[in-house]
């Protein structure tokens, strides 16, 4: 072997060694990144009774306790579409949210945007109207409000009206005009006689009844088998879940801690929820409103996945959602693992679980 050949061979060997070392270092770095502790988890939720698991989790410190050294940063939203915008933009990592916005982002992204990791709340939504409206026929030509176009209550109202032969439009008009309005503004407009009613989550439905003289025309529970329908679920962005699986487990654990506390402390729940609402909105609920609101909801980690096929159809009927598959919308892996550890029954994804 001549000198040039020996040099070339040596350089080749050195290159291979460096490549192997680089690969090893890269792999170690990747492993380190995957295991690196997350600094902050950014969580969105609403200042509503239907988000009591979030309110309790924040107020009682259950979520922060499970997250350990990861700081919990929260942001309060009025409705689901706004929270989805923040989730899609990377401004938040997870959100307590209604099922229809969760479905909508999943379908729009081709299944890439987010995953439902747990259920939270069932019930707690109604159509409340002014005096003089006693039947569906009385709604023709009237103006109703919902929290936001495409949110879960907006879809419910449009679908219900369609089933009664009353047409609506997402751009306004139709047999019944629907005006998406921020919840607090809805109460003001109703008091001023500028709205005839609204399909709202709790406590807003009860606030219109107690504070503004409205009455319930349709309780959404009466439209679902057994009175059970998903109102709030816990959603995480897929990117966040892939990068921080341990944080997802901790978030689920804190969520379950909240649900356990709610189940064991029914007499204390109102006070904790009211304290959290006062911090979020600057004003507590009247006792009558709080009692009425809590009587209309139930809480569970089961997301009632089997109801989501109906919710998809409702969104299409309402005109707020395109057709699409929700196969893979749920990832209940962390939830069911945590439930097993607690010797509690696991929950079903309705055949809509993510395929890993």
C-alpha positions in Angstrom: 0.0 0.0 0.0 1.6 3.3 -1.1 1.6 6.5 1.0 -1.4 8.1 -0.8 -3.5 5.0 -0.3 -2.6 4.8 3.4 -3.6 8.5 3.9 -6.9 8.0 2.0 -7.7 4.9 4.1 -6.9 6.8 7.3 -9.0 9.7 6.3 -11.9 7.4 5.4 -11.6 5.7 8.8 -11.5 9.0 10.6 -14.5 10.2 8.7 -16.5 7.1 9.6 -15.5 7.4 13.2 -16.5 11.1 13.3 -19.8 10.2 11.6 -20.5 7.5 14.2 -19.6 9.8 17.0 -21.8 12.5 15.6 -24.7 10.1 15.2 -24.3 9.0 18.7 -24.1 12.5 20.0 -27.1 13.5 17.9 -29.1 10.5 19.3 -28.1 11.4 22.8 -29.2 15.0 22.2 -32.5 13.9 20.8 -33.0 11.6 23.8 -32.1 14.5 26.1 -34.5 16.8 24.3 -37.3 14.3 24.6 -36.7 13.9 28.3 -36.1 17.5 29.0 -38.4 19.0 31.5 -41.0 21.5 30.1 -40.7 25.0 31.5 -44.3 26.1 31.0 -47.6 24.4 30.1 -50.1 27.0 28.6 -53.7 26.0 29.3 -56.9 27.6 28.0 -60.4 27.3 29.6 -63.6 29.3 29.9 -65.0 31.2 33.0 -68.1 29.0 32.9 -69.6 26.4 35.2 -69.3 23.9 32.4 -65.5 24.2 32.9 -65.6 23.5 36.6 -62.9 20.8 36.3 -60.6 23.4 35.0 -61.7 26.0 37.6 -61.2 23.5 40.4 -57.9 22.3 39.0 -56.5 25.8 38.9 -58.1 27.1 42.1 -57.2 24.1 44.3 -53.8 23.7 42.7 -54.3 20.1 41.5 -53.0 20.8 38.0 -49.9 22.7 39.2 -49.1 20.0 41.8 -49.1 17.2 39.2 -47.0 19.4 36.8 -44.3 19.8 39.4 -41.6 22.2 38.3 -43.4 22.9 35.1 -45.2 26.3 35.5 -48.9 26.4 34.6 -49.9 29.5 32.6 -53.6 29.9 32.0 -55.7 32.0 29.6 -59.5 32.5 29.8 -61.5 32.4 26.6 -65.2 33.2 25.8 -65.8 30.3 23.4 -64.1 27.4 21.6 -63.2 28.8 18.2 -61.1 31.5 19.8 -59.3 28.9 21.9 -58.7 26.8 18.8 -57.2 29.8 17.1 -54.7 30.2 20.0 -54.0 26.4 20.0 -53.4 26.4 16.3 -51.1 29.4 16.5 -49.1 27.8 19.3 -50.1 30.4 21.9 -51.5 27.6 24.1 -50.7 23.9 24.4 -54.0 22.5 25.7 -57.6 23.6 26.3 -60.8 22.7 28.0 -63.1 23.1 25.1 -66.5 22.2 23.6 -66.5 19.1 21.3 -67.5 20.9 18.1 -64.5 23.2 17.9 -62.3 20.2 18.7 -64.0 18.3 15.8 -63.7 21.2 13.5 -59.9 21.7 13.9 -59.3 18.0 13.6 -61.2 17.7 10.3 -59.7 21.0 8.9 -56.2 19.8 9.6 -56.7 16.3 8.2 -56.3 14.9 11.6 -53.0 16.6 12.4 -53.9 19.4 14.7 -55.1 18.1 18.1 -56.2 15.1 20.2 -58.9 14.8 22.8 -57.2 13.2 25.9 -60.1 13.2 28.4 -63.7 14.2 29.0 -64.8 16.8 31.5 -68.4 17.8 31.5 -71.8 16.7 30.3 -74.9 18.9 30.2 -75.3 22.5 31.1 -76.7 24.1 27.9 -80.1 25.4 27.2 -82.1 27.7 24.9 -83.6 30.5 27.1 -86.1 33.0 25.7 -88.2 36.0 26.7 -91.8 36.1 27.8 -94.3 35.5 25.0 -92.2 32.8 23.3 -93.7 29.4 24.3 -93.2 27.3 21.2 -90.8 26.8 18.3 -93.2 28.5 16.0 -92.9 31.7 18.1 -89.2 31.9 17.1 -89.8 32.7 13.5 -88.5 36.2 12.8 -86.8 36.4 16.1 -83.1 37.1 17.0 -81.2 34.6 19.2 -77.6 34.6 20.4 -74.9 32.0 20.8 -71.3 32.5 22.3 -69.5 32.3 18.9 -70.1 31.1 15.4 -69.2 27.4 15.2 -69.0 26.9 19.0 -70.8 23.9 20.5 -73.9 25.8 21.6 -74.0 27.6 18.2 -74.1 24.2 16.4 -76.7 22.9 18.8 -79.0 25.8 18.2 -78.7 25.8 14.4 -79.2 22.0 14.3 -82.2 22.1 16.6 -83.9 24.9 14.6 -83.3 22.9 11.4 -85.0 19.9 12.9 -88.0 22.1 13.6 -88.1 23.4 10.0 -86.6 26.8 10.7 -83.7 27.8 8.5 -80.7 29.9 9.6 -77.6 31.2 7.9 -74.0 31.6 9.1 -74.0 35.0 7.4 -77.2 36.2 9.1 -80.8 36.1 8.2 -83.1 33.1 7.6 -86.2 32.2 9.5 -84.4 32.9 12.7 -81.4 35.3 13.0 -78.5 34.0 15.1 -76.1 36.6 16.4 -72.9 35.2 17.9 -72.2 37.4 20.9 -69.9 37.3 23.9 -71.7 35.9 26.9 -71.7 38.9 29.1 -72.9 41.1 26.2 -75.7 38.6 25.6 -77.0 39.2 29.1 -76.9 43.0 28.6 -78.6 42.9 25.2 -81.3 40.5 26.5 -82.1 42.8 29.4 -82.3 45.7 26.9 -84.8 43.9 24.8 -82.4 43.6 21.8 -82.3 39.8 21.9 -85.2 37.3 22.1 -83.2 34.5 23.5 -79.9 32.6 23.5 -78.6 29.0 23.5 -75.9 29.3 26.2 -73.7 27.2 28.6 -74.0 27.5 32.3 -74.0 29.8 34.2 -75.1 32.1 31.5 -78.4 30.3 30.7 -79.3 30.5 34.4 -78.2 34.1 34.7 -80.6 35.1 32.0 -83.4 33.2 33.8 -82.6 34.6 37.3 -81.4 38.1 36.4 -83.3 38.9 33.3 -86.6 37.0 33.5 -86.0 34.5 30.7 -87.4 30.9 30.8 -86.1 27.7 29.4 -87.6 26.7 26.0 -85.2 23.7 25.4 -82.9 22.0 27.7 -80.3 20.3 25.5 -80.2 17.2 27.8 -83.7 16.3 26.6 -82.3 15.9 23.1 -79.8 13.2 24.0 -80.1 9.5 25.1 -80.1 9.4 28.8 -79.7 13.1 29.0 -75.9 12.7 28.4 -74.0 14.8 25.9 -70.4 16.1 25.9 -70.1 19.8 26.7 -66.4 20.1 27.6 -63.4 17.9 26.8 -59.7 18.3 27.4 -57.8 18.8 24.2 -54.0 19.1 23.5 -52.2 20.0 20.3 -50.7 17.0 18.6 -47.3 18.7 18.3 -47.2 19.3 22.1 -48.4 15.8 22.9 -45.6 14.3 20.6 -42.9 16.4 22.2 -44.0 16.3 25.8 -45.8 13.0 26.6 -44.8 13.2 30.3 -46.5 16.6 30.5 -49.6 15.2 29.0 -49.6 12.4 31.7 -49.2 15.1 34.4 -52.0 17.2 33.0 -54.3 14.2 32.9 -53.4 13.3 36.5 -54.2 16.8 37.6 -57.5 16.7 35.7 -58.4 13.4 37.4 -57.5 14.9 40.8 -60.0 17.7 40.1 -62.7 15.3 39.1 -62.1 13.2 42.2 -62.3 16.3 44.4 -65.6 17.4 42.7 -67.1 14.0 43.3 -66.1 13.9 46.9 -66.9 17.5 47.8 -70.3 18.4 46.3 -71.1 20.9 49.1 -67.8 22.7 48.7 -67.9 22.8 44.9 -70.0 26.0 44.6 -67.6 28.0 46.8 -64.5 26.9 44.9 -66.1 27.5 41.5 -67.4 30.9 42.5 -64.0 31.9 43.9 -62.4 30.9 40.6 -65.0 32.7 38.6 -64.5 35.9 40.6 -60.8 35.8 39.9 -61.4 35.3 36.2 -64.2 37.8 35.7 -64.1 40.1 38.7 -67.5 39.1 39.9 -68.9 36.1 41.7 -72.3 34.4 40.8 -75.4 34.9 42.9 -76.2 31.9 45.0 -79.4 31.1 43.1 -77.6 31.2 39.8 -74.7 29.0 41.1 -77.1 26.4 42.5 -79.2 26.3 39.4 -76.2 26.0 37.1 -74.5 23.2 39.0 -77.7 21.2 39.1 -77.7 21.2 35.3 -74.2 19.6 34.8 -72.3 16.5 35.6 -68.6 15.8 35.5 -66.7 12.7 34.2 -63.4 11.8 32.5 -65.4 9.9 29.9 -65.6 12.0 26.8 -68.7 10.1 25.6 -66.9 9.4 22.3 -69.8 7.6 20.8 -71.7 10.9 20.7 -69.2 12.5 18.4 -70.5 11.0 15.2 -73.8 12.8 15.9 -71.9 16.0 16.7 -70.1 15.8 13.3 -73.5 15.5 11.5 -74.8 18.4 13.5 -71.9 20.6 12.5 -72.4 19.9 8.8 -76.2 20.5 9.2 -75.5 23.8 11.0 -73.2 24.9 8.1 -70.3 25.6 10.4 -68.2 22.5 9.6 -67.1 20.6 6.5 -67.6 16.9 6.1 -64.6 14.7 7.2 -63.4 11.8 9.2 -62.7 12.0 13.0 -60.9 8.7 13.1 -57.9 9.3 15.4 -59.5 12.2 17.2 -59.1 10.6 20.6 -55.9 9.5 22.4 -57.0 8.2 25.8 -53.8 6.3 26.4 -52.6 8.5 29.3 -56.1 8.7 30.7 -56.7 5.0 30.8 -53.3 4.3 32.2 -54.0 6.8 35.0 -57.4 5.3 35.7 -55.9 1.8 36.0 -53.4 3.1 38.5 -56.3 4.5 40.5 -58.2 1.2 40.2 -61.0 3.0 38.3 -62.8 1.9 35.2 -61.2 2.8 31.9 -63.2 4.7 29.2 -63.9 3.9 25.6 -62.8 5.9 22.6 -65.7 4.7 20.5 -63.4 3.3 17.8 -62.1 6.8 17.1 -58.7 6.4 18.9 -55.5 7.5 17.3 -53.5 4.7 15.6 -49.9 4.8 17.0 
